[in-house]
Amino acid sequence: MSSRSTGQGPTAARAVAGALTAGVVALVGAGVARAARFTPQGQDVRTGRFVGSGARATRPQGEGARDDPASYAVGTAERLSALVRIPTVSSRVPGEEDPAVFEAFVERLAELYPRVHERLTLERVAGHGLLFRWRGRQGAAPAAPAVLMAHYDVVPVEAEDWSGDPFSGAIRDGAVWGRGTLDDKGSLVVLLEAVESLLGQRFTPDRDVYLSFGHNEETAGDAARAAVAVLRERKISPWLVVDEGGAVVEGAFPGVTAPTAVVGVAEKGILDLEISTQSLGGHASTPVRGGATARLARAITRIDAHPFPPHLPEPTLEMIDTLGRHSPFGLRLLFASARQLRPALARVLGTVSPETNAMVRTTVAITQLQGSPGANVLAASARANANVRIATGETVASVVERLRRVIDDPTVELRVVSGEDPSPVSPTDGEQFALVRGSIGAAYPDAVVTPYVMLGASDSRHFCEISEHVYRFSPFAMTREQRESIHGVDEHVTIDALGRGVVFYRALLRGL
């Protein structure tokens, strides 16, 4: 038997090598062919010309298609400036919010948008939450309504870090500056501008439209919950919900130079988890090994050393499929096979940058630490807060269970302070997403529209309880600097983007 194996060994080896070579050539050839066909949807492979809308934003037909963003920009900027000057700062600390400021904002809205307040019905929810109803044409079988959302509370500021007064609403250098210009008074204003202008043209939508404006999105979010409760009680299931979220960005995806309009079709879940330990405490002159702070530190380092495994959820795969088609051929070789290379691609994206890492996994950030009350006192207890952003496909329960296993210390306690599972994924193959895409095309005709999973949380997650079509998109072009200014310093929105935001909402309202 050994002589037979020796005699046939070289022949068998050559056959195996030949088969492997042929297989590799076939795989490479298949990959090249796949990349060659991996062109923007609606593009003719032979001529390179677009023959349909595909993932491109397509300017809708009709009057909305002739809208000129510049005709709305200056007036919108002036009214946004006036509203930024009202410091509607929300806080989790009881007594820190000033109800009079929020009331002043509501009163100023009525002055700036008289047609909205004359023609639409308004009810207050959860105190200063606003729920407007614009009655549509009522047929024999009224269509399900749409809900368009925004919030007008803002996060606190460290004024000394800003280059100017954060509540000045200054208009300079082609932009409006101040806290809330992007998050989220800018979206609220362009939506109201669109409604006000359409009312002036005696336009009536085919379906009812609700405008839901929250006053505590940055903290409790109970205004949105209250609005949902009102609609649920009336047995209303919205046909479409649009809230803040994505934007029009550039340079956000490897090799893609075209403007990219990212529309959130889902949100990661959010969890605040208290990690705590106990010990006897005592005087710092007689420390003991393995005290409360040491065990807490060990738990934190174990969490840091064992990140959640990366994976590519379907919306992220769809984003890669959409944007990868607009990348250079070398990158298309990779992106065209994203589904086949799913695990490997997830691992790669998990190492490229903090942003791509957050796209592909559940993340854990230790945000607060508490130990001894004195410099010479041993801690009787030590606590940390873990802020967890839960990836699609996982839950609060599964995250807590995994962290218990990673920490592997029964003396370390985990307590859920607050938590919500990831939102359901809204479809991208229906009329609702097509309308959002077309409305983006009215304002940003060169943009490539793609779904994505939003890393943060918005009030819209509450509306997933009553609607299957919830999308997150702020109709503004934002640079990286602007995106970083949200909850940061020197927040600002360009006047051009404000005009385009009005065009977006006018197109959306006409298409409902």
CORLINTA-V792058 format. One record per residue. N is the residue number from 1. SS is DSSP state (~ for helix, > for strand, _ for the rest). PSI is psi in radians with two decimals (none if undefined). BURIAL is # if it has 9 or more other C-alpha atoms within 8 Angstrom, else .. Layout:
n: <N N>
ss: <SS SS>
psi: <PSI PSI>
burial: <BURIAL BURIAL>
//
This chain:
n: <1 2 3 4 5 6 7 8 9 10 11 12 13 14 15 16 17 18 19 20 21 22 23 24 25 26 27 28 29 30 31 32 33 34 35 36 37 38 39 40 41 42 43 44 45 46 47 48 49 50 51 52 53 54 55 56 57 58 59 60 61 62 63 64 65 66 67 68 69 70 71 72 73 74 75 76 77 78 79 80 81 82 83 84 85 86 87 88 89 90 91 92 93 94 95 96 97 98 99 100 101 102 103 104 105 106 107 108 109 110 111 112 113 114 115 116 117 118 119 120 121 122 123 124 125 126 127 128 129 130 131 132 133 134 135 136 137 138 139 140 141 142 143 144 145 146 147 148 149 150 151 152 153 154 155 156 157 158 159 160 161 162 163 164 165 166 167 168 169 170 171 172 173 174 175 176 177 178 179 180 181 182 183 184 185 186 187 188 189 190 191 192 193 194 195 196 197 198 199 200 201 202 203 204 205 206 207 208 209 210 211 212 213 214 215 216 217 218 219 220 221 222 223 224 225 226 227 228 229 230 231 232 233 234 235 236 237 238 239 240 241 242 243 244 245 246 247 248 249 250 251 252 253 254 255 256 257 258 259 260 261 262 263 264 265 266 267 268 269 270 271 272 273 274 275 276 277 278 279 280 281 282 283 284 285 286 287 288 289 290 291 292 293 294 295 296 297 298 299 300 301 302 303 304 305 306 307 308 309 310 311 312 313 314 315 316 317 318 319 320 321 322 323 324 325 326 327 328 329 330 331 332 333 334 335 336 337 338 339 340 341 342 343 344 345 346 347 348 349 350 351 352 353 354 355 356 357 358 359 360 361 362 363 364 365 366 367 368 369 370 371 372 373 374 375 376 377 378 379 380 381 382 383 384 385 386 387 388 389 390 391 392 393 394 395 396 397 398 399 400 401 402 403 404 405 406 407 408 409 410 411 412 413 414 415 416 417 418 419 420 421 422 423 424 425 426 427 428 429 430 431 432 433 434 435 436 437 438 439 440 441 442 443 444 445 446 447 448 449 450 451 452 453 454 455 456 457 458 459 460 461 462 463 464 465 466 467 468 469 470 471 472 473 474 475 476 477 478 479 480 481 482 483 484 485 486 487 488 489 490 491 492 493 494 495 496 497 498 499 500 501 502 503 504 505 506 507 508 509 510 511 512>
ss: <_ ~ ~ ~ ~ ~ ~ ~ ~ ~ ~ ~ ~ ~ ~ ~ ~ ~ ~ ~ ~ ~ ~ ~ ~ ~ ~ ~ ~ ~ ~ ~ ~ ~ ~ ~ ~ _ _ _ _ _ > _ _ _ _ _ _ > _ _ _ _ _ > _ _ _ _ _ _ ~ ~ ~ ~ _ _ _ ~ ~ ~ ~ ~ ~ ~ ~ ~ ~ ~ ~ ~ ~ ~ _ _ _ _ > _ _ _ _ _ _ _ _ _ ~ ~ ~ ~ ~ ~ ~ ~ ~ ~ ~ ~ ~ ~ _ ~ ~ ~ ~ ~ ~ _ > > > > > _ _ _ > > > > > > _ _ _ _ _ _ _ _ _ _ _ > > > > > > _ _ > _ _ _ _ ~ ~ ~ _ _ _ _ _ _ _ _ _ > > _ _ > > > _ _ _ _ _ _ _ ~ ~ ~ ~ ~ ~ ~ ~ ~ ~ ~ ~ ~ ~ ~ ~ _ _ _ _ _ _ _ _ > > > > > > _ _ _ _ _ _ _ ~ ~ ~ ~ ~ ~ ~ ~ ~ ~ ~ ~ _ _ _ _ _ _ > > > > > > > > > > _ _ _ _ _ _ _ _ _ _ > > > > > > > > _ > > > > > > > > > > _ _ _ > > ~ ~ ~ _ _ _ _ _ ~ ~ ~ ~ ~ ~ ~ ~ ~ ~ ~ ~ ~ ~ _ _ _ _ _ _ _ _ ~ ~ ~ ~ ~ ~ ~ ~ ~ ~ ~ _ _ _ _ ~ ~ ~ ~ ~ ~ ~ _ _ _ _ _ _ ~ ~ ~ ~ ~ ~ ~ ~ ~ ~ ~ _ ~ ~ ~ ~ ~ ~ ~ _ _ > > > > > > > > _ _ _ _ _ _ > > _ _ > > > > > > > > > > _ _ _ _ _ ~ ~ ~ ~ ~ ~ ~ ~ ~ ~ ~ ~ _ _ _ _ _ > > > > > > > > _ _ _ _ _ _ _ _ _ _ ~ ~ ~ ~ ~ ~ ~ ~ ~ ~ ~ ~ ~ _ _ _ _ > > > > > > > _ _ _ _ _ ~ ~ ~ ~ _ _ _ _ _ _ > > > > > > > > _ _ ~ ~ ~ ~ ~ ~ _ _ _ _ _ _ > > > ~ ~ ~ ~ ~ ~ ~ ~ ~ ~ ~ ~ ~ ~ ~ ~ ~ _>
psi: <-0.68 -0.67 -0.64 -0.72 -0.69 -0.70 -0.58 -0.09 -0.95 -0.70 -0.78 -0.71 -0.74 -0.65 -0.76 -0.77 -0.71 -0.72 -0.72 -0.75 -0.78 -0.67 -0.75 -0.78 -0.74 -0.73 -0.76 -0.76 -0.71 -0.68 -0.73 -0.78 -0.70 -0.73 -0.62 -0.59 -0.18 1.19 2.90 2.39 2.33 0.03 2.34 2.14 -0.62 -0.70 -0.34 0.02 2.57 2.29 0.04 -3.14 -0.82 -2.31 -0.14 2.48 2.29 2.19 2.17 2.82 2.86 -2.97 -0.65 -0.45 -0.33 0.05 2.38 1.99 -0.61 -0.48 -0.29 -0.28 -0.89 -0.83 -0.69 -0.73 -0.72 -0.73 -0.62 -0.73 -0.75 -0.64 -0.53 -0.52 -0.16 1.88 1.38 1.20 2.17 2.63 2.59 -0.22 2.11 2.34 -0.19 -0.40 2.55 1.81 -0.53 -0.57 -0.75 -0.65 -0.66 -0.64 -0.81 -0.74 -0.65 -0.60 -0.75 -0.59 -0.67 -0.49 1.25 -0.68 -0.73 -0.76 -0.35 -0.68 -0.46 2.59 2.49 2.32 2.52 2.44 2.45 0.64 -1.56 0.18 2.50 2.27 1.80 2.57 2.14 1.90 2.26 -3.10 2.20 1.90 -2.96 -0.62 1.57 2.40 2.69 2.50 2.97 2.63 2.14 2.26 2.77 2.99 2.66 0.05 2.72 2.84 2.78 2.85 2.70 1.63 -0.58 -0.32 -0.27 2.69 -0.21 -3.05 2.09 -0.24 0.49 -0.47 0.52 2.41 1.88 2.73 0.63 0.42 2.83 2.27 2.45 2.83 2.21 -0.14 -0.63 -0.57 1.55 0.38 -0.52 -0.79 -0.71 -0.76 -0.79 -0.55 -0.81 -0.63 -0.73 -0.79 -0.80 -0.76 -0.66 -0.63 -0.65 -0.38 0.20 0.60 2.47 2.22 2.75 -0.52 2.82 2.55 2.22 2.36 2.02 1.96 1.98 2.68 0.02 0.68 -0.61 -0.18 -1.59 -0.66 0.27 -0.24 -0.74 -0.72 -0.72 -0.68 -0.72 -0.73 -0.68 -0.83 -0.67 -0.71 -0.53 0.14 0.72 2.19 1.80 2.43 -0.54 2.44 2.28 2.26 -3.14 2.86 -1.76 -3.04 -3.10 2.06 2.87 2.58 0.32 -0.18 2.40 2.18 -0.10 2.06 -0.31 2.64 2.41 2.13 1.89 2.19 2.08 2.14 -0.07 2.87 2.51 2.66 2.93 2.43 2.23 2.10 2.18 2.21 2.12 2.69 2.79 2.65 -3.10 -0.41 -2.72 -2.90 2.47 -0.21 -0.27 1.15 2.75 2.66 2.56 0.55 -3.07 -0.78 -0.65 -0.75 -0.60 -0.76 -0.71 -0.71 -0.74 -0.75 -0.56 -0.71 -0.75 -0.60 -0.23 1.27 2.76 2.55 2.51 2.61 2.77 1.86 2.87 -0.76 -0.61 -0.67 -0.69 -0.64 -0.76 -0.71 -0.70 -0.94 -0.53 -0.48 -0.30 0.16 2.88 2.80 -0.69 -0.72 -0.51 -0.51 -0.67 -0.89 -0.48 -0.39 0.45 -0.72 -0.71 -0.55 0.40 -0.93 -0.75 -0.73 -0.66 -0.73 -0.70 -0.84 -0.49 -0.19 -0.13 -0.85 2.87 -0.60 -0.85 -0.55 -0.75 -0.42 -0.51 0.07 2.84 2.30 2.64 2.17 2.17 1.99 -0.39 2.48 2.49 2.31 -2.19 2.54 -0.20 2.73 -0.41 0.46 2.28 2.44 2.16 -0.38 2.67 2.42 2.64 2.60 2.22 2.08 1.98 2.29 1.99 2.16 2.67 2.31 -0.21 3.00 2.95 -0.78 -0.76 -0.58 -0.80 -0.73 -0.73 -0.72 -0.61 -0.76 -0.69 -0.78 -0.70 0.86 1.89 -0.26 -0.12 2.17 2.48 2.25 2.19 2.01 -0.84 2.64 2.54 2.41 2.82 2.64 2.77 2.79 2.17 2.52 2.72 0.15 0.32 -3.08 -0.60 -0.86 -0.62 -0.66 -0.76 -0.78 -0.80 -0.62 -0.62 -0.68 -0.53 -0.59 -0.58 1.33 -0.32 0.00 2.53 2.16 2.30 2.54 2.77 2.92 2.11 2.32 -0.51 -2.96 2.58 2.98 -0.39 -0.38 -0.51 -0.51 -0.21 -0.31 -0.42 0.02 2.51 -0.07 1.41 2.15 2.58 2.01 2.14 2.11 0.89 2.44 2.26 2.30 2.97 -0.69 -0.73 -0.73 -0.64 -0.32 -0.26 2.09 0.14 -2.44 2.72 0.77 2.38 2.71 2.44 2.64 -0.64 -0.75 -0.61 -0.77 -0.71 -0.56 -0.68 -0.76 -0.71 -0.88 -0.55 -0.75 -0.72 -0.79 -0.65 -0.46 -0.09 none>
burial: <. . . . . . . . . . . . . . . . . . . . . . . . . . . . . . # # . # # # . # # # # # # # # . . . . . . . # . # # # # # # . . . # # . . . # # . # # # . # # # # # # # # # # # . # # # # . . . . . # . . . # # # # # # . # . # . . # # # # # . . # # # . # # . . # # # # # # # # # # # . . . . . # # # # # # # # # # # # . . . . . . # . . . # # # # . # . . . # # # # # # # # # # # # # # # # # # # # # # . # # . . . . # # # # # # # # # # # # # # # . . # # # # # # # # . . # # . . . # # # # # # # # # # # # # # # # . . . # # . # # # # # # # # # # # # # # # # # # # # # # . # # # . . . # . . . # # # # # # . # # # . # # . . . . . . # # # # . # # # # # # # # # # # # # . . . # # # # # # # # . . . # # . # # # . # # # . . . . # # # # # # # # # . # . . # . # # . . . . # # # # # # # # # # # # # # # # . # # # . . # # . . # # . # # . . . . # # # . # . . # # # # # . . # # # . . . # # # # # # # # # # # # # # # # # # # # # # # # . # # # # # # # # . # # # # # # # # # # # . # . . . # . . # # . . # # # # # # # # # # # # # # # # # # # # . . . #>
//
